[in-house]
Amino acid sequence: MTGQARLTVSAAVATLAASCAMLPLVDKSTWIVQAAFLLTLQSTAGALTRRVPLARPLTVAVQALTGLLLLTVAFAYEQAVAGVLPGPEAFHEFGQLVQEGAEDVGRYAIPAPATAGIRLLLVGGVLVVGLAVDAVAVTYRSAAPAGLPLLALYSVAAGLGQGAHGRLWFVAAASGYLLLLLAEGRERLARWGRVLSGRRTAPPAPGPATAAGGGRLARVRTGRRIGALALGIALAVPAALPSMRGGLFEPGGPGSAAASGPGGTTSVKPLVALQDSLNQPENRELLRLRSSTENTRDLYLRIVALDRFEGAAWQTTERPLTELPAVLPAPPGLAAGVRTSRVDTTLTASDGYAQNYLPLPYPAEEVRAEGRWRYEPEGRVLAGERGQTTRGVRYQVSSLQVEPTAAQLAAAPAPPEEILRAYTRVPSSLPPVVAQTARKVTAGSANAYQQAVMLQDWFSVGGGFQYDTQVASGTGAEAVARFLTAKRGFCIHFSFSMAAMARTLGIPARVAVGFMPGTPMADGSVSVGSKDAHAWPELYFEGIGWTRFEPTPSRGTTPEYTVAEPSPGAEPGGGPAPPPDRTAVPPSAPKGTDACPPAQKRLGECRSPAAPVEGSGPASGGPSAGTVAGVAVAVLAALGLPLLPMLWRRRVRARRLGGPGPRARTAPSPTPGAAAPADAAAAGHTLAAWRELTDSAWDYGIPPDDSRSPRGAAARIVAAGALHGAAAESAGRVAAAVEQVLYAPRPRPLPGLAEDVECVRAGLHAAAGRGARLRAVLLPRSSARLLWSLARPWSFSRRRSAAA
């Protein structure tokens, strides 16, 4: 194996070794096989291109084009032109898959399902990194900087992945990089020359093996020893150094998910995918449940509670996890005089829903769940350990449906000091307008309960707010102030703003994240989908505990204890709006009227049936003329591109052999005083015929050798091409004509050189095998001159800029 081939293989192996760090991120590992196959083809394209050879930028471009074609065949062949060439529809499909992959990355817990979008991100990332490593290490002959893309690939996997195999993947990635360095060092060492040694040894017995391979074998052995020593030092030294805990990749470090085992902590970022879930085009079912209560409108499923607000964002407080008790402790703050009812619910998570926290009704009393789950008492949440997720889990929950009255909430005493201290804290960066607006909205209230109801009604009914999921999901202190001014947002903005404003009024508050009540089905079950993802504020009232409020307009259900019952005969609109019924089907409107309900108008989900669809014309029954023309051009280009080398080669051959000099059989009579122009033209045709002869030999596998004389080059072509008889004589005549032109004082061009060149081509064609004949016709090697001519201006401009 040559040094360049060894470097190519090492670059691909190093890329795959670093890619193994992403194996724990996905539940199925078949994507790595696909990535390895496509990376092998891409690296092979680079190796073949370097053998031509091409300019370095063109080599990288060929590899990039190969990678694009491979991704098109693997992920968008149905939308591609002829199943291979990426057209507009294929690029649109790539965009859709990348968007879906990004959504799936934020939605699913690790290990995530191998969806098409995630596989495209993984395989495409491997090909991009492999292209960068191959270009830097092999094409540009600098293996050390190739560690940067490898480090980027490993860092992404290490930043997302969790588990006990981090050291194994690091060793694999480091070993691949060191293997690449070893391959480059071995090649460099082979070019150093004789290995120097401090001791004198007797010279070996002369012989062919000793003379040809002894020195090279010694250099190779020395290179292996150097590489093995460097690999051992790189692996042994970090193990001997003192370890530093709490770093970026430490499992218990910042941003880690729920740790497993006793003493673990809970830490989750539940808002990463909430907005993406709400903006999905379809409502994918995540949970299916059956409950003992007929009133499922208040059956919210709570995942986590965000109780720490330090200015940058609302987050969960990291707390220790304990064993899941058979019966959960009583919820904090709930007194005996408040009406409660027991609700038994059976839930089944879909196979496409995987995250580390179990959705539960609040407050849960008993949980019987499959798998490994641990309990966090303060937030009353269940977190999976050792990779346990909700995927396909079936579990039963017994919970309390707390039904306080408005009078009980209004008469609630002051909360305990520890509750006030922990849940009324606001950051110093919170703009003063938040507290000012809270006092203004709740002016005239008599107690904390009335303040909470006024805040809820102001957001949901009277404040002029609009529900909009396209608004950026800012969660910091400044985002709350901007939301109060813009008055557009979705559940994150409403719940965060109400909780922040409640804290400024001295009411303990936090934000719960989970799911709204789902959609009742015909069989009595309830379907909870991705569009049911929701966030709502929870306010603490002593004697009742943590109490749900619903400030988001047109979402969820307004709690009954916050709605004043209308007096008999009262006009509608005199009090808070009744809780919206998400399951009710709007009655069909008569023709000519607006059939879109006001709630859907505010959500922007209405479209006039008479309004034309954007981009559609009066006759939108088929593709436009521009599309048809573009597809036709793409098809013609796809068909003509493989034939380009053959067509270019025929055109060059016709130009070289089409002049009067090579074709003439009768030598022109010299005329004194006027022979210089004719001789110059004949000499040009002779040199053109010679160039065509050498390029024809190159097409059949005999590359040109400019170090030889024309006669020596012709003899080499005759010997390598197995020419005999007329073909060998024709090659000799062309070489003699070239020597006349180059070396004679008064050259006498020979006639009939074109026929001689054609005779040589016929002899080469007859002596070659079937594969060599096809390649000489369809993909002639001498067509590399075309690529050289295209790369020459770029190389010239680069030299000029370097000189400047």
Disulfide bonds with the S-S distance in Angstrom:
Cys596-Cys606 1.34
